[in-house]
Amino acid sequence: MAASSASSSLFSLLFLCLLLTTATAMAFPGHKAHATRSAHSNHGPASHNYRDALSKSILFFEGQRSGKLPSSQRMKWRGDSGLSDGSAMNVDLVGGYYDAGDNVKFGFPMAFTTTMLSWSVIEFGGLMKAELENAKEAIRWGTDYLLKATSHPDTIYVQVGDPNKDHACWERPEDMDTPRNVLKIDAENPGTEVAAETAAALAAASVVFRTCDPAYSKRLLDSAIRVFQFADKHRGSYSNGLRNFVCPFYCSYSGYQDELLWAAAWLHRATKNPSFLSYITVNGQTLGADESDNTFSWDNKHVGARVLLSKAFLVQNVGPLHEYKGHADNFMCSLIPGTPSSQTQYTPGGLLFKMSDSNMQYVTSTSFLLLTYAKYLTFSKQVVTCGGVTVTPQKLRAVAKRQVDYLLGENPMGMSYMVGYGSKFPERIHHRGSSLPSVSSHPAKISCSSGFSALYSGGPNPNMLVGAVIGGPDAQDRFNDQRNDYEHSEPATYINAPLVGALAYLAHSYGQI
């Protein structure tokens, strides 16, 4: 189905999704503890308009769309782009998302973005009310593309565009004239990381669409199983065979074991097939189930897999996965200041700090895991034990809320790091389309090199990429709002994706939706 007609033709299905998912969430006991505003009276007044932030965090994805834009497109300054993507290899790869401020479609972070958007809806979609339809459209925009990228057996198309040549230009996606090279992995040139992450994305999304669009859900799940089998059978890092094109942009530093465990966890969640449970119990340790890494990102999925698998034990009483509760606890303990195993750095202003380049991605992904794990613990009436210190679900939620509040403006700079939210936010983000005049206001082509004048301009971006969360401040809470400072000023889809779920929870818990 063409992307341009998908939104209108699927409206009724998406509306049914909204009704069914809301009904399911209200019936699910895990939500009872925070079903009403009075249940959270101890929170006091809401710090922020989380509902507004939720709406904007989802709207952002429309600004990152590639392909033929639908009539329902709300980010009006964007236009069609990449309409011949895939033609170099006689395959249709039109659609999907640009990862950040450039015009390349990187399959690895796009798949992770789709997985995390799906997980956000699976856990908190029933709380999103009117925004649920928009969240599902954002997921479908990603999965429609991933289905195209996996349509040929034992082949996955993992990238469109030459990042080196793309980064040598500063031009709107609508004006792209850099090579749209197509990269693929196959049995001879494997890429287990990106294949397994793609399988995870398709499996997670199949859960999202199961009740309201069962045919689409089945298509996603069938593809997920096939892609996972390919990833597991043909093992090898895509950073080896495709190094010149994917490094240093989305080089895999953590290896592919984490993606195999993560994908198996999602397939277990989506299918309940005992073969996936067996795969996890047999291979979990060799795939790094108990490694001490405490970073969750597009590159390293170990922590996410531990939290996801802990749900099977805590909520669904899957006994063989009991050890993942301990693995997840260890991660939580590493985050909480004052516990014996605390090892997480925070800025003087209280922001979790992992690294200077796009640090906010770790803030949003960690906040999501904190809230999600708190939900599982609440359901099972359990806590986290960190040495002699007991950490309650309420404490985990408080830590997550503090991170989200910092992101939304409670920080030494008094700045929201979400574009368009609050009274003070970044105006010079590192993003080509946002920083250059729109096609509607400047129809003439802006060439590759002439756009650089905008990159180094001191003026605000002419087009507001509403909802975009950027890399954020440095380790001392400082932020200069400079467009050419990509480490701190560039947005990315994988920064926003986990934030969607966190904002849905907070908006609901304060009675805003």
SULJOJO-V597583 format. One line per field, one symbol per residue. burial: + if it has 9 or more other ideal C-beta (glycine too) atoms within 8 Angstrom, else -. Layout:
# SULJOJO-V597583
burial=???
This chain:
# SULJOJO-V597583
burial=--+-++++-+--++++++-+++++++---++--+-----+-----+-+-++-++++++++++++++++++--+-+-++--++--++----+-++++++++++++++++++++++++++++++++++++--++++++++++++++++++++-----++++++++-++--++++++++-+-+++++++--+++++++++++++++++++++--+++--+++++-++++++-+++-+-++++-+++-+++--+++-++++++++++++++++++----++-+++-++--+++---++-+++-++++++++++++++++-----+-+++-++++++++++--+-++-+-++-+-+++----++++++++++++++++++++++----+-+--+-+++-+++-+++++++++++-+---++++++++--++-+++++++++-++------+++--+--++-----+++-+++++++++---+-+---+-++++++++++++++++++++++++++-++
